[in-house]
Amino acid sequence: MGKGKSDHPKDVKRKEEAKMQLKRNIGYFDGVSFIIGSIVGAGIFVSPTGVLKYSLLNVGVALTIWTASGLVSLLGSLCYAELGTALPLSGGEYSHIKRGLGSLPAFVFIWTSTFTKPASNAARALLFAEYATQPFYGKCPAPQVLKKCLALAALWSLGILNGRSVKMAAWVQTVFTVLKMMALSVIAVGGIVLLLGGRKEHLARFEDAFGSEIPNAVQIAEAFFQGLYAYGGWWSLNYMAEEIKNPSRNIPLTVMTAVPAVIVFYLLVNVSYLTVLTPKEIVSSVAVAVTWADRVIPSVAWIIPLSVAVSIFGALNSSVFTLGRLSYAGSQSGHLPILISMLNVHSCTPAPAMIFSTIIASIFVIPSDLITLTNYFGFSAWLMIGLTCTSLIILRYREPDLHRPYKVFLPVPFVMVAMSFFLVLAPIVWSPKLQYVYAFLFMLGSLIVYLPFIHFKLHFAFFDKITCYLQLLLEVSPADGCADSKYE
């Protein structure tokens, strides 16, 4: 009787599910919140001036570029949706590049990301501290020590939160995404109301939208760069593919909801800014949303700086979450120390990966000038997007029988590969700087680590002792050791 019971199909299924390393706790609305939260940071509130500046203050061209940038981001996210549904693994681009192009390109990706992504988190944390302390100091600058302490507090609060509970992290993300979208809605609706009022000064910028000087090809490309930067983060969902409920359905559906929603909001908010402010005023404003609020809702203008801080905090939470999954995936493949791939025995979350990425981000906060170095790694993000889309194309031909619940129209990844390599080469060709050489050398420096430790598997015995002690301290174990907690 006991033997028959253990062979019951439900028990077999339960044993199969027990092999899953992370819980599938992220639903459709959580996924939408994570994507929107990753894309919408401070940029749309603070400085949507780059597109307008390089469009030579041509309103029609600027709005066209905002739309085109959004559509390119949507095409890219549809490519990622195919990879995410076919290979629902943690690690995003890293996992897909490894499957399509091999171990070395994947290691270069994680080597570069271990430097650039924590630096980006550090920059977000410092910007959050800037806006969170501003109301208490008025026009005077807040002390640097205070801002750095607050930035470190934000990083560690989110690092601990994400290391303890995926559900709580997803709840925080949803709350902050709703708050930031409410703030954007105030700006968007305010602009629509003013436009419908029909006053001449509000309609003036749109009557002859393409009437001013048309920018040349280089300027349009620069404006396009600015627009694509504002949509950065559309790739974040694939980092949590292993934790999404019903990924075959939810990944494409989430992408097709979140990215078009951001495009619509970005356009409405830009129209609202242009309704209230002239193009020259927008380009010269330090924080456009604050200037807009001073004109339209002066009695409650304080809402906007608060909204900027909320928006940055939400984007930081999303970035902390995804960076932890990247470290976790890299460790599972043997590209990072094995401890980082272990899960907390109580919550089944990748706590060591969260601690690892938060420590690196904290190092960047302390001297903060290091963050400026990472600006020159901007091209590497598009290089990796290009390699990811190349992996999609290779897998289509090399593994035609791979189950693909969602398939993107094949010319789309070819367009994304061409676009990616243009965006990699353009800034280097147009404004060559020595820092780009340093960035390339840093990426090539990954070979110094890859050859002995990954390819030739060089190993030091004392690392095992350190791992054992840390494992006991952090209460973590290899992934399969957490299986039982899935059924708490």
C-alpha positions as CSV (number, residue, x, y, z in Angstrom):
1,M,0.0,0.0,0.0
2,G,2.8,2.4,1.0
3,K,4.8,1.7,-2.1
4,G,1.7,2.1,-4.3
5,K,1.0,5.4,-2.6
6,S,4.5,6.8,-3.4
7,D,4.1,5.9,-7.0
8,H,0.8,7.8,-7.3
9,P,0.9,10.3,-10.3
10,K,0.4,13.2,-7.9
11,D,3.4,12.2,-5.8
12,V,5.5,11.8,-9.0
13,K,4.4,15.2,-10.1
14,R,5.2,16.6,-6.7
15,K,8.7,15.1,-6.8
16,E,9.2,16.6,-10.3
17,E,8.1,20.1,-9.1
18,A,10.3,19.7,-6.0
19,K,13.3,19.9,-8.3
20,M,12.5,23.5,-9.3
21,Q,15.0,25.8,-7.7
22,L,12.9,29.0,-7.2
23,K,9.2,29.3,-6.4
24,R,6.9,30.6,-9.2
25,N,5.5,33.5,-7.1
26,I,5.4,36.2,-9.8
27,G,2.0,36.6,-11.6
28,Y,0.9,38.7,-14.5
29,F,0.3,42.0,-12.5
30,D,3.6,41.6,-10.7
31,G,5.4,41.2,-14.0
32,V,3.8,44.3,-15.4
33,S,4.8,46.2,-12.3
34,F,8.4,45.0,-12.6
35,I,8.7,46.0,-16.3
36,I,7.1,49.4,-15.8
37,G,9.0,49.9,-12.6
38,S,12.3,49.1,-14.3
39,I,11.6,51.5,-17.3
40,V,10.1,54.5,-15.5
41,G,12.8,56.0,-13.2
42,A,13.7,59.6,-12.7
43,G,14.3,60.4,-16.4
44,I,10.7,61.2,-17.5
45,F,10.2,63.5,-14.4
46,V,13.6,65.1,-14.3
47,S,15.1,65.5,-17.7
48,P,13.3,64.5,-20.9
49,T,15.3,67.2,-22.6
50,G,17.8,65.2,-24.5
51,V,15.4,64.1,-27.3
52,L,14.1,67.7,-27.7
53,K,17.6,69.2,-27.6
54,Y,19.0,66.9,-30.4
55,S,15.7,67.4,-32.3
56,L,16.6,71.1,-32.5
57,L,13.5,71.9,-30.5
58,N,11.4,70.5,-33.3
59,V,8.3,69.3,-31.5
60,G,7.1,66.9,-34.2
61,V,10.5,65.3,-34.6
62,A,10.8,64.9,-30.8
63,L,7.5,63.2,-30.4
64,T,8.2,60.9,-33.4
65,I,11.5,59.9,-31.8
66,W,9.8,59.1,-28.5
67,T,7.3,56.9,-30.4
68,A,10.0,55.2,-32.5
69,S,12.2,54.5,-29.4
70,G,9.2,52.9,-27.7
71,L,8.5,50.7,-30.8
72,V,12.2,49.6,-31.0
73,S,12.0,48.7,-27.3
74,L,8.7,46.8,-27.9
75,L,10.4,44.8,-30.8
76,G,13.3,43.9,-28.5
77,S,11.0,42.8,-25.7
78,L,9.1,40.6,-28.1
79,C,12.4,38.9,-29.1
80,Y,13.1,38.4,-25.4
81,A,9.6,37.0,-24.9
82,E,10.4,34.2,-27.3
83,L,13.6,33.3,-25.4
84,G,11.9,33.7,-22.0
85,T,9.0,31.3,-22.9
86,A,11.3,28.7,-24.7
87,L,14.0,28.9,-22.0
88,P,12.4,30.2,-18.7
89,L,15.6,30.4,-16.8
90,S,16.9,33.0,-14.3
91,G,19.6,35.3,-15.6
92,G,18.0,37.0,-18.6
93,E,20.5,37.7,-21.4
94,Y,23.2,35.7,-19.7
95,S,21.3,32.4,-19.8
96,H,20.3,33.0,-23.5
97,I,23.8,34.0,-24.7
98,K,25.2,31.0,-22.9
99,R,22.7,28.7,-24.7
100,G,23.1,30.3,-28.1
101,L,26.7,31.4,-28.3
102,G,28.5,29.5,-25.6
103,S,30.3,29.9,-22.3
104,L,32.9,32.6,-23.1
105,P,30.5,35.3,-24.4
106,A,28.2,34.6,-21.5
107,F,31.2,35.0,-19.1
108,V,32.1,38.4,-20.7
109,F,28.5,39.5,-20.2
110,I,28.5,38.6,-16.5
111,W,32.0,40.0,-15.9
112,T,30.9,43.3,-17.4
113,S,27.5,43.3,-15.7
114,T,29.1,42.6,-12.3
115,F,30.8,46.0,-12.7
116,T,28.2,48.1,-14.5
117,K,24.8,47.0,-13.0
118,P,25.8,47.6,-9.4
119,A,27.2,51.0,-10.4
120,S,23.9,51.8,-12.0
121,N,22.1,50.8,-8.8
122,A,24.5,53.0,-6.8
123,A,23.7,55.9,-9.1
124,R,20.0,55.4,-8.6
125,A,20.4,55.2,-4.8
126,L,22.3,58.4,-4.7
127,L,19.7,60.1,-6.9
128,F,17.0,58.8,-4.6
129,A,18.9,60.3,-1.6
130,E,19.2,63.6,-3.5
131,Y,15.4,64.0,-4.0
132,A,14.5,62.5,-0.6
133,T,16.6,65.0,1.3
134,Q,15.9,68.1,-1.0
135,P,12.6,69.1,0.8
136,F,14.4,69.4,4.1
137,Y,17.2,71.7,2.9
138,G,15.3,73.9,0.5
139,K,17.7,75.6,-1.9
140,C,20.8,74.5,0.0
141,P,22.5,71.3,-1.0
142,A,22.2,68.4,1.5
143,P,25.5,67.2,3.0
144,Q,27.2,64.5,1.0
145,V,27.6,62.2,4.0
146,L,23.9,62.3,4.7
147,K,23.1,61.5,1.0
148,K,25.6,58.6,0.9
149,C,24.2,57.2,4.2
150,L,20.6,57.4,2.9
151,A,21.7,55.8,-0.4
152,L,23.4,52.9,1.5
153,A,20.3,52.5,3.7
154,A,18.1,52.3,0.6
155,L,20.3,49.7,-1.1
156,W,20.6,47.5,2.0
157,S,16.9,47.7,2.9
158,L,16.0,46.5,-0.6
159,G,18.8,44.0,-0.7
160,I,17.6,42.4,2.6
161,L,13.9,42.6,1.5
162,N,14.6,40.9,-1.8
163,G,16.8,38.3,-0.1
164,R,14.0,37.4,2.4
165,S,10.8,37.3,0.4
166,V,10.0,37.3,-3.3
167,K,6.3,38.0,-2.5
168,M,7.2,41.0,-0.4
169,A,9.5,42.4,-3.0
170,A,6.8,42.0,-5.7
171,W,4.3,43.7,-3.4
172,V,6.7,46.7,-2.8
173,Q,7.2,46.9,-6.6
174,T,3.5,46.9,-7.3
175,V,2.9,49.7,-4.7
176,F,5.6,51.9,-6.0
177,T,4.7,51.4,-9.6
178,V,1.1,52.4,-8.9
179,L,2.3,55.5,-7.0
180,K,4.6,56.6,-9.8
181,M,2.0,56.0,-12.5
182,M,-0.5,58.1,-10.5
183,A,2.1,60.9,-10.5
184,L,2.5,60.5,-14.3
185,S,-1.3,60.5,-14.7
186,V,-1.5,63.8,-12.8
187,I,0.9,65.3,-15.4
188,A,-0.7,63.6,-18.4
189,V,-4.3,64.5,-17.4
190,G,-3.3,68.1,-16.5
191,G,-1.9,68.5,-20.0
192,I,-5.0,67.0,-21.7
193,V,-7.3,69.3,-19.7
194,L,-5.3,72.4,-20.7
195,L,-5.3,71.3,-24.4
196,L,-9.0,70.8,-24.4
197,G,-9.4,74.3,-22.9
198,G,-8.3,75.5,-26.3
199,R,-6.2,78.5,-25.2
200,K,-3.9,79.7,-28.0
201,E,-0.7,79.6,-26.0
202,H,-1.3,75.9,-25.1
203,L,-2.0,74.9,-28.7
204,A,0.8,77.0,-30.2
205,R,3.5,74.3,-30.1
206,F,1.3,71.7,-31.9
207,E,-0.2,73.8,-34.7
208,D,2.9,73.5,-36.9
209,A,4.8,70.7,-35.1
210,F,7.3,70.1,-37.8
211,G,7.7,73.8,-38.8
212,S,11.1,74.5,-37.2
213,E,14.5,73.4,-38.3
214,I,14.8,69.6,-39.1
215,P,17.8,67.9,-37.5
216,N,20.4,66.1,-39.6
217,A,21.0,62.3,-39.5
218,V,23.6,62.5,-36.7
219,Q,21.4,64.7,-34.5
220,I,18.4,62.4,-35.1
221,A,20.6,59.4,-34.1
222,E,21.7,61.3,-30.9
223,A,18.1,62.0,-30.1
224,F,17.2,58.4,-30.7
225,F,20.0,57.4,-28.2
226,Q,18.3,59.6,-25.6
227,G,14.9,58.1,-26.3
228,L,16.1,54.5,-26.1
229,Y,17.9,55.3,-22.8
230,A,14.6,56.5,-21.3
231,Y,13.0,53.1,-22.2
232,G,15.9,51.1,-20.7
233,G,14.7,48.2,-18.5
234,W,12.3,46.6,-21.0
235,W,14.5,43.5,-20.8
236,S,14.1,43.0,-17.0
237,L,11.3,40.3,-17.1
238,N,13.6,37.6,-18.5
239,Y,15.7,37.8,-15.3
240,M,12.9,36.4,-13.3
241,A,11.5,33.9,-16.0
242,E,12.1,31.0,-13.6
243,E,9.8,32.5,-11.0
244,I,6.9,33.6,-13.3
245,K,3.7,31.7,-13.0
246,N,2.7,30.1,-16.3
247,P,5.6,31.7,-18.3
248,S,4.3,30.5,-21.7
249,R,1.3,32.8,-21.3
250,N,2.4,35.5,-18.9
251,I,5.7,36.5,-20.4
252,P,4.3,37.6,-23.8
253,L,1.2,39.0,-22.3
254,T,3.1,41.0,-19.7
255,V,5.5,42.5,-22.3
256,M,2.6,43.4,-24.6
257,T,0.8,45.2,-21.8
258,A,3.7,47.0,-20.0
259,V,5.8,48.4,-22.9
260,P,2.9,49.9,-24.9
261,A,1.5,51.4,-21.6
262,V,4.9,53.1,-21.1
263,I,4.9,54.4,-24.7
264,V,1.4,56.0,-24.2
265,F,2.3,57.5,-20.9
266,Y,5.7,58.9,-22.2
267,L,3.9,60.5,-25.1
268,L,1.1,62.0,-23.0
269,V,3.6,63.4,-20.4
270,N,5.7,65.0,-23.1
271,V,2.7,66.5,-24.7
272,S,1.7,67.9,-21.3
273,Y,5.2,69.4,-20.8
274,L,5.0,71.0,-24.2
275,T,1.5,72.3,-23.5
276,V,2.6,74.3,-20.4
277,L,6.3,75.0,-21.3
278,T,8.0,76.2,-24.4
279,P,10.7,73.9,-25.9
280,K,13.4,76.4,-24.7
281,E,12.0,76.3,-21.2
282,I,12.0,72.5,-21.2
283,V,15.6,72.2,-22.4
284,S,16.8,74.8,-19.8
285,S,14.9,73.3,-16.9
286,V,16.8,71.3,-14.3
287,A,13.7,69.2,-13.4
288,V,11.0,69.6,-16.0
289,A,8.2,68.0,-13.9
290,V,8.9,70.4,-11.0
291,T,8.8,73.4,-13.3
292,W,5.5,72.1,-14.8
293,A,4.0,71.6,-11.3
294,D,5.1,75.2,-10.3
295,R,3.1,76.5,-13.2
296,V,0.0,74.2,-13.1
297,I,-0.5,73.1,-9.5
298,P,1.7,75.5,-7.4
299,S,-0.2,74.8,-4.1
300,V,0.8,71.1,-4.2
301,A,3.9,71.3,-6.3
302,W,5.8,69.4,-3.6
303,I,4.1,66.2,-4.8
304,I,6.4,66.1,-7.9
305,P,9.8,65.9,-6.1
306,L,8.3,63.3,-3.8
307,S,7.0,61.4,-6.8
308,V,10.5,61.5,-8.3
309,A,12.0,59.9,-5.1
310,V,9.2,57.3,-5.1
311,S,9.8,56.5,-8.8
312,I,13.6,56.1,-8.3
313,F,13.0,53.8,-5.3
314,G,10.7,51.6,-7.3
315,A,13.2,51.4,-10.2
316,L,15.9,50.6,-7.7
317,N,13.9,47.7,-6.2
318,S,13.3,46.2,-9.6
319,S,17.0,46.5,-10.5
320,V,18.1,45.0,-7.2
321,F,15.8,42.1,-7.8
322,T,17.0,41.4,-11.3
323,L,20.7,41.8,-10.5
324,G,20.4,39.1,-7.8
325,R,18.9,36.7,-10.3
326,L,21.8,37.4,-12.7
327,S,24.4,36.6,-10.0
328,Y,22.4,33.5,-9.1
329,A,22.3,32.2,-12.7
330,G,26.0,33.0,-13.2
331,S,26.9,31.0,-10.1
332,Q,24.8,28.0,-11.2
333,S,26.8,27.8,-14.4
334,G,30.1,27.9,-12.5
335,H,31.0,31.5,-13.6
336,L,30.8,32.9,-10.0
337,P,31.5,31.2,-6.6
338,I,29.2,28.4,-5.8
339,L,27.9,30.1,-2.6
340,I,26.0,32.7,-4.7
341,S,23.8,30.0,-6.3
342,M,22.6,28.7,-2.9
343,L,19.1,29.5,-1.6
344,N,18.0,30.4,1.9
345,V,16.6,27.3,3.6
346,H,13.7,29.2,5.1
347,S,12.5,31.4,2.2
348,C,14.0,29.7,-0.8
349,T,15.3,33.0,-2.1
350,P,18.8,33.6,-3.5
351,A,20.0,35.5,-0.4
352,P,23.8,35.1,-1.1
353,A,23.3,36.6,-4.6
354,M,21.4,39.6,-3.2
355,I,24.1,40.2,-0.6
356,F,26.9,39.8,-3.2
357,S,25.3,42.4,-5.6
358,T,24.4,44.8,-2.8
359,I,28.0,44.8,-1.4
360,I,29.4,45.7,-4.8
361,A,26.8,48.5,-5.3
362,S,27.7,49.8,-1.8
363,I,31.4,50.0,-2.8
364,F,30.4,52.3,-5.7
365,V,28.3,54.6,-3.5
366,I,31.2,55.4,-1.1
367,P,33.6,57.1,-3.6
368,S,30.7,57.8,-6.1
369,D,33.1,59.2,-8.8
370,L,33.6,55.6,-9.9
371,I,30.0,55.7,-11.2
372,T,31.0,58.2,-13.9
373,L,33.4,55.6,-15.3
374,T,30.4,53.3,-16.0
375,N,28.9,55.9,-18.4
376,Y,31.4,54.7,-21.0
377,F,30.0,51.1,-20.7
378,G,26.6,52.3,-22.2
379,F,27.5,50.6,-25.5
380,S,27.9,47.3,-23.7
381,A,24.2,47.1,-22.9
382,W,23.3,47.2,-26.6
383,L,26.2,44.9,-27.4
384,M,24.6,42.3,-25.1
385,I,21.1,42.9,-26.6
386,G,22.6,42.3,-30.0
387,L,24.3,39.1,-28.9
388,T,21.0,37.9,-27.2
389,C,19.0,38.5,-30.4
390,T,21.8,36.7,-32.4
391,S,21.4,33.8,-30.0
392,L,17.6,33.7,-30.8
393,I,18.4,33.5,-34.5
394,I,21.1,30.8,-34.0
395,L,18.7,28.7,-31.8
396,R,15.9,29.0,-34.4
397,Y,18.2,27.2,-36.9
398,R,20.3,25.0,-34.5
399,E,17.4,23.8,-32.3
400,P,14.3,24.0,-34.6
401,D,12.4,21.4,-32.4
402,L,12.8,23.5,-29.2
403,H,9.3,24.1,-27.7
404,R,8.5,27.8,-28.4
405,P,5.1,28.7,-26.9
406,Y,5.6,32.2,-28.5
407,K,7.5,32.9,-31.7
408,V,8.4,36.4,-32.8
409,F,8.4,37.2,-36.6
410,L,11.9,36.2,-37.7
411,P,12.9,39.5,-39.4
412,V,12.4,41.3,-36.1
413,P,15.5,39.8,-34.4
414,F,17.6,40.6,-37.5
415,V,16.4,44.2,-37.3
416,M,17.3,44.3,-33.6
417,V,20.8,42.9,-34.2
418,A,21.5,45.5,-36.9
419,M,20.1,48.3,-34.6
420,S,22.2,47.0,-31.7
421,F,25.5,47.0,-33.5
422,F,24.7,50.5,-34.9
423,L,24.1,51.8,-31.4
424,V,27.3,50.2,-30.2
425,L,29.5,51.6,-32.9
426,A,27.9,55.1,-33.4
427,P,29.1,56.8,-30.2
428,I,32.6,55.3,-30.6
429,V,32.8,56.5,-34.2
430,W,31.2,60.0,-33.7
431,S,32.9,60.9,-30.4
432,P,35.9,58.6,-29.9
433,K,37.3,58.8,-26.4
434,L,40.1,57.0,-24.6
435,Q,37.5,55.8,-22.0
436,Y,35.9,53.5,-24.6
437,V,39.3,51.8,-25.1
438,Y,39.4,51.2,-21.3
439,A,35.9,49.8,-21.4
440,F,36.9,47.3,-24.1
441,L,40.1,46.4,-22.3
442,F,38.1,45.7,-19.2
443,M,35.7,43.4,-21.1
444,L,38.7,41.6,-22.7
445,G,40.2,41.4,-19.2
446,S,37.6,38.7,-18.4
447,L,39.8,36.3,-20.3
448,I,42.4,36.5,-17.5
449,V,39.8,35.1,-15.1
450,Y,38.0,32.8,-17.6
451,L,41.0,30.8,-18.9
452,P,42.4,29.5,-15.5
453,F,39.3,29.4,-13.4
454,I,36.5,28.4,-15.9
455,H,38.2,26.8,-18.8
456,F,41.0,25.0,-16.9
457,K,38.9,24.7,-13.7
458,L,41.7,25.9,-11.4
459,H,40.4,25.4,-7.8
460,F,41.8,26.3,-4.3
461,A,40.8,24.0,-1.5
462,F,40.5,26.9,1.1
463,F,37.6,28.3,-0.9
464,D,35.6,25.2,0.1
465,K,36.2,25.9,3.8
466,I,35.1,29.6,3.4
467,T,32.0,28.5,1.5
468,C,31.2,26.0,4.3
469,Y,31.5,28.6,7.0
470,L,29.4,31.2,5.1
471,Q,26.8,28.5,4.3
472,L,26.3,27.9,8.0
473,L,26.3,31.6,8.8
474,L,23.7,32.5,6.1
475,E,21.6,29.4,6.5
476,V,21.8,28.5,2.8
477,S,22.0,25.3,0.9
478,P,22.3,24.2,-2.8
479,A,19.0,24.7,-4.7
480,D,17.6,21.2,-4.3
481,G,17.8,21.5,-0.5
482,C,15.0,24.0,-0.6
483,A,12.5,21.8,-2.4
484,D,10.4,21.0,0.6
485,S,9.7,24.6,1.4
486,K,7.7,24.9,-1.8
487,Y,4.9,23.1,-0.1
488,E,4.8,25.1,3.1
